[in-house]
Amino acid sequence: MAGSLMAEGCGQLLQFYLLYLGLQTYTSDARFQPIPGLRQVVRCRGQVTPIAATLIYRMEVTEIGLSPNPYAKCNVDIILKDDQNNKTIVRFQDLGLQLSEKHPPKAPSIEHRQEKSMTGFAMNRLIQNHQTLNQKSALLSKEQIREFCTGSVSKCFGSEFEIYDRGIIKASRMPNTHLNLMHRVMDVRGKRHEITKHSTIVTEYDTPIDPWYYRQNASLTLPYSILMEIALQPCGFLSAYLGTTLLYRDRDLYFRNLDGKGHLLKTVDIRGKTVTNTARLLSSSTIEGVIIQSFDFQVSSDGEIFYQGEATFGHFSSEALVNQVGLDRGQMIFPGYETEKTTGIQIDLRSRENRNKFYGINKHQPNYHLANHQLDLLNQVKIVAGGGHYHQGYIYATKTVKPTDWYFKCHFFQDPVMPGSLGVEAILQAMQVYALQFDFGKHFKSPRFQSLINHQTVWKYRGQIPHIQTEMSLEVHLSKIEITPTNVILMGDASVWRENLRIYDVKDVAMCLVES
């Protein structure tokens, strides 16, 4: 067999891989061409005769890029397999191919080409390839973090944590699968057992090209609940990394967010990008077996910070969680709708009529509706125009929480509770119902909901919704409704109840409507 034909086989294999990645979606009418100036080295140490059995091509891709044209480089070994042994007979180094336009137009920017193919499965493959290369320099890999989420804690942190692998003592874990929003630890400044101020962790999250929370949202924007999870998860990981729970090796400890504040500086489309978070320990104290820790965080993409804030967490025993008294020290504080007996508009979001009204997609206004599936967090809503503490509007909403709800499997392993961030998301959904009911976006050609930028939201949690069937209710006292030609802003103060216990308080929760 001619060696040139074996070389042709190497080129065909690389072409196949480039098509599999989807690099052709960056072009209009291109063809495969060699990369100018790239020299190949070929070594042949055997021949293929008519009696040979099988040729195996083993390719290692060494470089992928988009400029000036989509391209890749690789090394290929050709292995001759017969009845006796496997022998590498050809080694082809620095093979390269690019996709060149047959009739080159004015070259679009890399950003434009990326935007064009952002929805493709193939682009996701390309990003996964880059992310795999990035993991080589990580302090802790995606696989180690996955172990901490649902597997062996010691495989993530070392043999000292084997006490949590025996099934006797439970460890505080990170959210997993759909809610795992941290993939790598790039750096830790701090030492195990030295739980000191300004210990710092730097993490990365590789956003998929088509994540479920973009796809299920009303428009292709980042839900505020997911933003909160991206910001807060590295705080819990840093606490575990430093060995906080090892202070009490003989007891189960459960990790809970107590309060926080987040300042959204700008909206960012993070799809297909790596998000970096820097979290820093501000304080740590122990009171009667309860560990309280405070952190600050800065979330960035493409080197620019877009969300920052502070948060406080606690490690609690099971006894402490059972005896929680909520925000009001055990007092029964009921929603205003129940105490004032105010009349208003009642909306059953489960009825066919309201499914069409609030969730249906209008082709002329395709983003002007509520989120679906996993982000659909309410059953019924009652609204009072001009009601509430501030006489701007009042919203009361409920949801029957079931043990089969999706988030219990993700948050947390061996300690399932509803994420507080989804309680905040339910509040925002109730505000969206209010805006849709009164058609606040009617003066836009194609309105969409998004988080309010340059704004700070403050939350406080003193309880959780456990893995049982129970009733969650919430209320929002709107403090501001501002309608301008360019946006509509809704802002308010909100609370969330589990049965009759008020467990969440959220100040200055806000959303806006803008032109798509």
Steps between C-alpha positions, in 0.01 A plus 500: 500500500635842406604712796329798341168317529560437868567873536171564319328282761645722775361806326156343464492416870579862591232621256249271668589641842470862384152425363407322822600811698296714262772734382324512163222704668748789517519514121271561201646287219839370605727212413780322686846636424849450648622762745761714321849491651431198722770236454424131557736229622425144384678184617426165335615173659298238320293415196145390424472200270197313358518250786480765776187500717397840648633855512422707812531880485555654844478882495588750773375854436759752618343834407162642391426859401275733304734765364575580224289198397361208703784249532648211695837331535573146605742208522399159363640151560411230246500156661510174307297233675544136397462163666831527682532859632429870463781707350520874441625529144442872427520806726363820345578817698355853457229417252279807461184593311297817473158583357553764229215677320487426128399862437614691810257779601597787722618315804257509793643538847561201721222628726257503210590146399455383857159665524391335178562149627417542868193274485669206334573166662832500320612828656437338837745226404763758415454675833522170685833438327637837617368438851675164515828671416437764770460233768865402468607803701230473769578441868187283528330354194139459397520132591620579854222754548247244377629265771436768762147552368381138507792262546808454715596815690852368556556468124452875483669621819728216612514213748418720799141514373452122486276524809227630264540208258410236760135604511498570874555878496344717228692780335362825368495468121473725196201498263533237230396429139257772380601736781874435504641829373867466592737283296856575605704645782785702355657630822458498877678746727461345841600188693306204632402547868600867484157653456625854481367826365567569132549134406406508130387263227496557124264274305379457144168392353476395135157610384348266240411651167130422555445461877159395628450822695537715188287264292216487756505869587254735331784654302865414449611675819666369815245435780583679824483173696776348285710813542465460878604135483806580288604763754435303819616145426876580520442641851381162623780322319764724662348428841526126437850525352631676813366214713227692683288192571804313635462713812216261591600160365233314696185674375303566184513862390269660244598806297249783461508851355375746763509832321671694228496789261578497132572795273444438130732736310403402146321231302727246334423214265718227651401221259808321376727704726708422806377690806756573772409557864728625774359435849669617819440403862425809711432341839444167673365437849366207701215535749364195684589262219372726221761635257421836338712627208480810281642544151517749219501408132572644156368327188660585165493403134759596239697671777215736599313481834124495448363384839638549850386494861520334839338198664485330840468124549466264792589138571216362715428176682179311420358604839554867419316465168204319655452776758503794258259781588514695174547873458256599774632297795212255482224758467235434237526796262253449216503648149313826455253337263377271781490760779350792307253292297573715198316420180690481177556303181547126551697307238531122486817446297410133452182563303508458123387858444778645714761262362427649161488856634812501717717228345396502136744636242379778271701500177499882503613519865679166550665587834199657672388210722595301810782248523421132460585154631761512778463877538120483529471544876142616579150355492273791595541877517277772648570863418367829632568806286613790718509279811777412743704700749607753238165518313678411176370147469474175694561138393425178688595164348505133597653172388453144619849359548525127434777252592533422127591858407821500296719716724493261796727260309748780433511686832663340701617137489368324817350833612224597254348848543358752256770756407433845643598643162193334347287670765638829369427384144139423601468858632624637168256277315213642708612850403504395135140379534408848627673666204334267249156537656511878455697478172779733611698409187233604252696802373794278397509327166644181657544526880701261716564461873848535646672578830539866590862610453699724732277381781547321832264235639516398869375165629466328837417132562397353835366165395461275199241303308578132569457189289131448577167605356429845638362840406726787403345845488646843437402863486648806332432858605593698190685817591561629148341471157681720251394504134720682249540475120810280542415275797250405769633446854321308776654497848374385838549326831404135529460212745468124460313262733516125557153422624454768773871567563656801329846385392630740226516878491617674180546876482510701176434202277471639149446416134445698186351484153707615205487478123632167371 
